[in-house]
């Protein structure tokens, strides 16, 4: 949030938020907030990695997006019945800034530039969420899940081509709308093709250009 505020808010508004914001620490695998909880405010990741998920009536989890340093959480709970329609779960120990709803409302109503850029963020997230993944071949869907993983978390600083954080195979299956077994098969195919390399639970992207080409195709 601090980076978002510094970019789109005047120093006076930054000082206003400083009065109300709180710093929070969430341990790996713990919830930032749960689906159905009352909306209390906006969360911004200072440092860490988070997955945003929802569950259907049968309890099946669907991965919606990933979030990391500087990203916003909790905005989907604004409006309507003012409850969070999704859950946010820390993938590693995560530090966040929490802005209470009343302070956020004052900021949003009084700062047009901040609200405009926040609206653009909402629109882009909505566009991505409406992509019809299930109509694409499974290889394309899994490739897109890996690309999402890469774009959000990047490469390891100390090991070339290694994802800094590799999602679980279950999370890949959730995002791709397929089964765990199918993800294992597709990953094995990509590994055999030399596009990725699998070492234990970690994934190395050896040919990013080819992986991106698969991810944007509609034929698989």
N, C-alpha and C positions, 0 to 999 in steps of 0.2 A: 504493500500500500504506500509505503514511504516513497518509493520510486514513482508510482503512479501519481501521487500527490505533488511531488516535486516537479513533475513534467507538466501537469495540467492545472495546478492550483497556485495561487499567489502565496507568498510567505505568510500573509496574515491568516489565510485559510489553513495552511499547514499548522500554524500555531494553535488554531482553534481545535483541530483534530487531535493535536498532541495532548490537549487537556483531558480528552475523553478516551483515547485509545488505550488498550491494554495489551501486554505481551503475554503470549501463552505458549506452552510447550506441550507437544503431544508425542507420546512414544510410538515407535513402530508397531503397526497392526492395530492401533487404537483409533477410535472414531474422533474426528474433529466435531462432527455433528451427525445425528441419525435421521433417516427418513421418518417424517411424521412429527418430529420435534418442532416446537414453536420457534418461529424465526426471531432471533435475538439481534442479529446484525450481520455485518460483512466481515469475512476473514481474508487476510492477504498473507501469502507465504513469504516469510523473510528468508528462510533457508530450509530446504527439505523437499520431499516428494510425496505426492498425494494422488490417490485414485478416487474418481467420482463414480458412484455406482447407483443402480436402482434394482429393485427386486419385483418380480411379478407375483401374482396371487399364489403361485406354487412355491415361492421362495427362491426361484432361479435368479441368479445375479447377472446383470448386464453392465458391462463397463461402458461408461459414457465418454469420459475423457480423462486425461492425466493433467496434473498441475505441478508446477515447480516454482522456484524463486521468482517473486514478483507477481504471480498469478492470483486471481480473485476466486474466492469460494463463498458460497452461501447466497449468491444473488438470485438463484432460482426460487428462493423462498419468499421473494418480495411480491406483494400483491396477493390476490385470491384469498385463501383462508389463512395466509401468513404462517404457513408451516413449510419446512424443508421437504420438497418432493423427492429428494435424493439423499444419499449418504456420502460423506467424505471420510476416507480412511487413510491414515498415514502409512506410507510404504517404508519409511525410515523415520528416525527421530526428527521431528519437524518443529521449527519455531515460526510462530504466526503473530501477526498484529490483528487484534479484534477491534472493530469500530462499532459501537452500539447503534442500534437502529435510529434512535432519536437524533444522535449527532450526525449520522449519515444523511438523514432526511433534510436537516438544515443545510448541510453542505450541498446536496443535490439540487435543492430548490433555489439556492442563492448563487450557484456557480455554474453558469451556462457551459463553459468550455469543458469542465470536468464531466458534466452530465452528458454532453455530446459524445465525448470519447468513450464514456462508459456505455452509451447506447450503441456505438459502433462495435464495441466488444460483444455486447449481447447479440447483435445482429449476426456477427460472424460465427459465434458459437451456435446460434440457431440454424444457420446455413449448414454447418458441418453436421449437426445432429440429424438433419433431414436427408442426408445422403442415403440413398437406398442400397445399403451394403448387401442385403440378402439377395438382391438380384444379380450380384456379381459372382463369378466363379470363386470357389473357395481359396484357390491359390492367390488370387488378387486380394481377397479379404484378409488373409493372413499376412501378406506382404504389406498391406496398408497398416495393419496393427503393429508390425515391426517398425515401419516408417514413423508412425505416431510415437512409438517408444523412443526412437532416435531423435526426432524433432523436439520432443519435450525435454528429454534428459541428456541428450548428447553423448559424446564419447568419453571414456575414462581418460583422465589427464595423464595417467602414468602408463597406460597400455594401449598401443595403437589399435584402432578399429574395434575395440571392445566397448559395448554399450556401458555407460556409467552405472546403469541399473537395468537389469533385464527383468521384465515382467514374468510372472509365473506362466506356465503353459496354460493353466486354467484361465488366467486373465486374458491371454491371447484368444483362447476359445470363446470367451465371453464377448470380447470386442468383435471378433470375426463372425459371431453367430453360428458357431459350429461346435463339434465335439472335441474333447481333449485328445482323443485318438487321432482325429483328422489333423489337428495341429501338429502332433508328433510326426505324422507322415509327411506333411508339407514342409516342415522344418528339415526333415531328413532329405527331401528332394532338393531343397535350396542349398543344403550343405553339400550334397553330392555334386551339384552344379557349380560349386565354388563361389556362390553368391554370398553365402554366410558360412561361418564356421562355428560349430557348437563345441564348447568345452565345459562339461558339467552342466550347470544351470545357466551359464553365461553364453551370450551370443556375440560373435564378432561379425561385423559387416565388412566383407572383403571387396565387394563390388557394389558400391552404393548406387552408381548410375544404373546398373541393371536392375537392382531392387526397386528403384524409383520407377523405372520403365514398366515393370510388372505391376506396380501399385496403381499406375494411371491408366493401364489398359482395361478393356472390358471383355477380353477374350480369355485371359489366363494363360 
